[in-house]
Amino acid sequence: MQKITCGSSNILIMKINLRCILLIAFQVLLAGPLFAQTDSSDKKTDSLNAIILQEYNRKVNDFNQQRIADSIHLAKLQVELGSMKTTDNLRKGELEKQIQEIKNKDAVRIAQKKARIDSMRQSVKGYPVEGFFNDTLFLIYNRSGGFTAKDRASAISQRIKNVAKKSRFNPDSIRLADGETNIDIIYDETVLMSISENDALWNNMSKQELAQKNLDTINQALKKYKSETSLAVLAKEIALALLVLLIVSVLIYFVIKLFQWFAKKINQQEGKKLKGIKIRDYTLFDSHREVGVLQAINSLLKWVVILLVVYLALPVIFGLFPWTENFAQTLFGFVLSPVKKIGSALWNYLPSMITIVVIVLIFRYILNFLYFLRIEIEKGKLRIPGFYPDWANPTYQIIRILIMAFMLVVIIYILSIIRYKQQRDN
């Protein structure tokens, strides 16, 4: 039985080292985009959002105070105008002029408020009013009285859910009620929410349009909840879930049988097609060990397929029930989200990867040339005065390690330059 020659072992070592360097460089390449922390950016966004809303609320309070003062003045002018005699046309004209000025001022005030809201629309986030299955019915952007936008959204969500708990829900009991400044959405005697002028401006609608839209949304959400939580629907969903479980069980049974058949075929090929793996006269794997490796791979694939079947079945089962419907998206997100991030990182850094491959190929040919010189010196075909052939292999190994270390430094340096340019461009 012969040993592997020194030259072959050196080639094998060189290939392993090249792969290690590629792996290290690849990790350096993807470390930044794959594991970047977003907590600080989220905190900055929330802080900026709070500052913008605080400034907006201060302006709104100023607008509202001015509006109240103008409304009081307008009411006095209208009362005075109504009590005037028809002969006092001069004073009547003055009052009508003042009333029109107040109305024009109110229109300008609304236009200014709308312009300010439009400038904040991209930077300020709304708070969701949640339905019954973790879905969003609509968004709340501004405060009302002592309630912040977040508190309002939470309170409205809770009131809607309290209505759904009532055994005798009547959709016709939800109605609109006009107030002095707001439009209320009411169920029986409970105010579900109030629509203000600011709410309407944030949604680019009139108060009446927004109130009707939100009323329809709440009504549909309540009807959907009542229909999907009825006994008949629940019984149907449970039956479908049991059917899915039965199908999954049958699939797993046949998967196990299939891989058992593969395992039997592998055992039957021992000593026939599976005769082991040899490198020249050296036996790396005999037939028995090769069969063991294939059986281990077969067992691993079996469990991978079983887990895949279960993983694909769980979202289907969760999707049958409205309160667990979002679990399906979450489960798929556990796999799809990392895959998308890795794919995006690979695509964004494809030029860098090509650069790494080119550098590795250049240095590999340099090493191949040095290896050729080593062989020539060892065989005595190439003579260097004062340099003995026995020194060829140790010298080559030292130079090879230095060159590969230099190659790694070059790769990291080039990647840092590319990343710096990308950050500067962004």
PEHU-V242545 format. One record per residue. N is the residue number from 1. RES is the residue in three letters. NEAR is the number of other C-alpha atoms within 10 Angstrom. Layout:
n: <N | N>
res: <RES | RES>
near: <NEAR | NEAR>
//
This chain:
n: <1 | 2 | 3 | 4 | 5 | 6 | 7 | 8 | 9 | 10 | 11 | 12 | 13 | 14 | 15 | 16 | 17 | 18 | 19 | 20 | 21 | 22 | 23 | 24 | 25 | 26 | 27 | 28 | 29 | 30 | 31 | 32 | 33 | 34 | 35 | 36 | 37 | 38 | 39 | 40 | 41 | 42 | 43 | 44 | 45 | 46 | 47 | 48 | 49 | 50 | 51 | 52 | 53 | 54 | 55 | 56 | 57 | 58 | 59 | 60 | 61 | 62 | 63 | 64 | 65 | 66 | 67 | 68 | 69 | 70 | 71 | 72 | 73 | 74 | 75 | 76 | 77 | 78 | 79 | 80 | 81 | 82 | 83 | 84 | 85 | 86 | 87 | 88 | 89 | 90 | 91 | 92 | 93 | 94 | 95 | 96 | 97 | 98 | 99 | 100 | 101 | 102 | 103 | 104 | 105 | 106 | 107 | 108 | 109 | 110 | 111 | 112 | 113 | 114 | 115 | 116 | 117 | 118 | 119 | 120 | 121 | 122 | 123 | 124 | 125 | 126 | 127 | 128 | 129 | 130 | 131 | 132 | 133 | 134 | 135 | 136 | 137 | 138 | 139 | 140 | 141 | 142 | 143 | 144 | 145 | 146 | 147 | 148 | 149 | 150 | 151 | 152 | 153 | 154 | 155 | 156 | 157 | 158 | 159 | 160 | 161 | 162 | 163 | 164 | 165 | 166 | 167 | 168 | 169 | 170 | 171 | 172 | 173 | 174 | 175 | 176 | 177 | 178 | 179 | 180 | 181 | 182 | 183 | 184 | 185 | 186 | 187 | 188 | 189 | 190 | 191 | 192 | 193 | 194 | 195 | 196 | 197 | 198 | 199 | 200 | 201 | 202 | 203 | 204 | 205 | 206 | 207 | 208 | 209 | 210 | 211 | 212 | 213 | 214 | 215 | 216 | 217 | 218 | 219 | 220 | 221 | 222 | 223 | 224 | 225 | 226 | 227 | 228 | 229 | 230 | 231 | 232 | 233 | 234 | 235 | 236 | 237 | 238 | 239 | 240 | 241 | 242 | 243 | 244 | 245 | 246 | 247 | 248 | 249 | 250 | 251 | 252 | 253 | 254 | 255 | 256 | 257 | 258 | 259 | 260 | 261 | 262 | 263 | 264 | 265 | 266 | 267 | 268 | 269 | 270 | 271 | 272 | 273 | 274 | 275 | 276 | 277 | 278 | 279 | 280 | 281 | 282 | 283 | 284 | 285 | 286 | 287 | 288 | 289 | 290 | 291 | 292 | 293 | 294 | 295 | 296 | 297 | 298 | 299 | 300 | 301 | 302 | 303 | 304 | 305 | 306 | 307 | 308 | 309 | 310 | 311 | 312 | 313 | 314 | 315 | 316 | 317 | 318 | 319 | 320 | 321 | 322 | 323 | 324 | 325 | 326 | 327 | 328 | 329 | 330 | 331 | 332 | 333 | 334 | 335 | 336 | 337 | 338 | 339 | 340 | 341 | 342 | 343 | 344 | 345 | 346 | 347 | 348 | 349 | 350 | 351 | 352 | 353 | 354 | 355 | 356 | 357 | 358 | 359 | 360 | 361 | 362 | 363 | 364 | 365 | 366 | 367 | 368 | 369 | 370 | 371 | 372 | 373 | 374 | 375 | 376 | 377 | 378 | 379 | 380 | 381 | 382 | 383 | 384 | 385 | 386 | 387 | 388 | 389 | 390 | 391 | 392 | 393 | 394 | 395 | 396 | 397 | 398 | 399 | 400 | 401 | 402 | 403 | 404 | 405 | 406 | 407 | 408 | 409 | 410 | 411 | 412 | 413 | 414 | 415 | 416 | 417 | 418 | 419 | 420 | 421 | 422 | 423 | 424 | 425 | 426>
res: <MET | GLN | LYS | ILE | THR | CYS | GLY | SER | SER | ASN | ILE | LEU | ILE | MET | LYS | ILE | ASN | LEU | ARG | CYS | ILE | LEU | LEU | ILE | ALA | PHE | GLN | VAL | LEU | LEU | ALA | GLY | PRO | LEU | PHE | ALA | GLN | THR | ASP | SER | SER | ASP | LYS | LYS | THR | ASP | SER | LEU | ASN | ALA | ILE | ILE | LEU | GLN | GLU | TYR | ASN | ARG | LYS | VAL | ASN | ASP | PHE | ASN | GLN | GLN | ARG | ILE | ALA | ASP | SER | ILE | HIS | LEU | ALA | LYS | LEU | GLN | VAL | GLU | LEU | GLY | SER | MET | LYS | THR | THR | ASP | ASN | LEU | ARG | LYS | GLY | GLU | LEU | GLU | LYS | GLN | ILE | GLN | GLU | ILE | LYS | ASN | LYS | ASP | ALA | VAL | ARG | ILE | ALA | GLN | LYS | LYS | ALA | ARG | ILE | ASP | SER | MET | ARG | GLN | SER | VAL | LYS | GLY | TYR | PRO | VAL | GLU | GLY | PHE | PHE | ASN | ASP | THR | LEU | PHE | LEU | ILE | TYR | ASN | ARG | SER | GLY | GLY | PHE | THR | ALA | LYS | ASP | ARG | ALA | SER | ALA | ILE | SER | GLN | ARG | ILE | LYS | ASN | VAL | ALA | LYS | LYS | SER | ARG | PHE | ASN | PRO | ASP | SER | ILE | ARG | LEU | ALA | ASP | GLY | GLU | THR | ASN | ILE | ASP | ILE | ILE | TYR | ASP | GLU | THR | VAL | LEU | MET | SER | ILE | SER | GLU | ASN | ASP | ALA | LEU | TRP | ASN | ASN | MET | SER | LYS | GLN | GLU | LEU | ALA | GLN | LYS | ASN | LEU | ASP | THR | ILE | ASN | GLN | ALA | LEU | LYS | LYS | TYR | LYS | SER | GLU | THR | SER | LEU | ALA | VAL | LEU | ALA | LYS | GLU | ILE | ALA | LEU | ALA | LEU | LEU | VAL | LEU | LEU | ILE | VAL | SER | VAL | LEU | ILE | TYR | PHE | VAL | ILE | LYS | LEU | PHE | GLN | TRP | PHE | ALA | LYS | LYS | ILE | ASN | GLN | GLN | GLU | GLY | LYS | LYS | LEU | LYS | GLY | ILE | LYS | ILE | ARG | ASP | TYR | THR | LEU | PHE | ASP | SER | HIS | ARG | GLU | VAL | GLY | VAL | LEU | GLN | ALA | ILE | ASN | SER | LEU | LEU | LYS | TRP | VAL | VAL | ILE | LEU | LEU | VAL | VAL | TYR | LEU | ALA | LEU | PRO | VAL | ILE | PHE | GLY | LEU | PHE | PRO | TRP | THR | GLU | ASN | PHE | ALA | GLN | THR | LEU | PHE | GLY | PHE | VAL | LEU | SER | PRO | VAL | LYS | LYS | ILE | GLY | SER | ALA | LEU | TRP | ASN | TYR | LEU | PRO | SER | MET | ILE | THR | ILE | VAL | VAL | ILE | VAL | LEU | ILE | PHE | ARG | TYR | ILE | LEU | ASN | PHE | LEU | TYR | PHE | LEU | ARG | ILE | GLU | ILE | GLU | LYS | GLY | LYS | LEU | ARG | ILE | PRO | GLY | PHE | TYR | PRO | ASP | TRP | ALA | ASN | PRO | THR | TYR | GLN | ILE | ILE | ARG | ILE | LEU | ILE | MET | ALA | PHE | MET | LEU | VAL | VAL | ILE | ILE | TYR | ILE | LEU | SER | ILE | ILE | ARG | TYR | LYS | GLN | GLN | ARG | ASP | ASN>
near: <7 | 8 | 10 | 12 | 8 | 10 | 13 | 10 | 12 | 14 | 13 | 12 | 12 | 19 | 13 | 12 | 14 | 19 | 13 | 12 | 18 | 18 | 12 | 14 | 19 | 16 | 12 | 14 | 22 | 15 | 12 | 12 | 15 | 15 | 9 | 9 | 10 | 8 | 9 | 9 | 10 | 11 | 11 | 11 | 15 | 14 | 12 | 14 | 15 | 14 | 13 | 14 | 21 | 12 | 10 | 17 | 16 | 11 | 14 | 16 | 12 | 12 | 17 | 13 | 12 | 14 | 16 | 12 | 12 | 17 | 15 | 12 | 15 | 19 | 13 | 13 | 18 | 16 | 11 | 13 | 18 | 11 | 9 | 13 | 10 | 9 | 8 | 9 | 11 | 8 | 14 | 18 | 12 | 13 | 17 | 14 | 12 | 16 | 20 | 13 | 13 | 17 | 15 | 12 | 14 | 17 | 12 | 12 | 16 | 16 | 13 | 13 | 18 | 17 | 13 | 13 | 19 | 15 | 10 | 16 | 14 | 8 | 13 | 19 | 16 | 16 | 19 | 21 | 21 | 19 | 20 | 18 | 14 | 14 | 13 | 13 | 16 | 16 | 18 | 21 | 22 | 22 | 18 | 16 | 7 | 8 | 12 | 17 | 19 | 17 | 15 | 23 | 23 | 16 | 16 | 20 | 21 | 17 | 15 | 23 | 16 | 11 | 17 | 17 | 11 | 9 | 8 | 8 | 15 | 14 | 14 | 9 | 12 | 20 | 17 | 17 | 13 | 12 | 11 | 5 | 11 | 18 | 20 | 20 | 22 | 17 | 20 | 13 | 8 | 13 | 17 | 21 | 22 | 21 | 22 | 20 | 16 | 21 | 22 | 17 | 19 | 19 | 17 | 14 | 14 | 15 | 21 | 16 | 13 | 20 | 25 | 16 | 14 | 16 | 20 | 15 | 15 | 21 | 19 | 14 | 19 | 21 | 15 | 13 | 18 | 14 | 13 | 15 | 14 | 10 | 10 | 10 | 13 | 16 | 12 | 12 | 18 | 14 | 12 | 15 | 20 | 13 | 13 | 16 | 16 | 12 | 13 | 18 | 15 | 12 | 15 | 19 | 12 | 12 | 17 | 17 | 13 | 13 | 17 | 16 | 11 | 16 | 18 | 12 | 11 | 18 | 16 | 13 | 13 | 18 | 14 | 10 | 10 | 18 | 16 | 17 | 14 | 11 | 11 | 11 | 10 | 12 | 12 | 12 | 15 | 15 | 18 | 14 | 16 | 19 | 22 | 14 | 13 | 16 | 19 | 13 | 12 | 17 | 16 | 11 | 13 | 19 | 15 | 12 | 14 | 17 | 13 | 11 | 16 | 16 | 14 | 14 | 18 | 18 | 19 | 16 | 21 | 18 | 18 | 17 | 18 | 18 | 16 | 15 | 17 | 16 | 17 | 19 | 14 | 13 | 15 | 14 | 13 | 10 | 10 | 13 | 12 | 12 | 12 | 12 | 14 | 15 | 12 | 14 | 17 | 17 | 12 | 12 | 18 | 12 | 12 | 19 | 19 | 11 | 15 | 23 | 13 | 12 | 15 | 20 | 13 | 13 | 17 | 18 | 11 | 14 | 18 | 15 | 11 | 16 | 20 | 12 | 16 | 23 | 17 | 15 | 20 | 17 | 13 | 12 | 10 | 12 | 13 | 9 | 5 | 6 | 10 | 12 | 18 | 12 | 12 | 18 | 18 | 11 | 11 | 17 | 16 | 10 | 14 | 19 | 13 | 11 | 16 | 19 | 12 | 12 | 20 | 18 | 13 | 14 | 24 | 17 | 11 | 14 | 20 | 14 | 10 | 15 | 15 | 12 | 11 | 10 | 8 | 8 | 7 | 6>
//
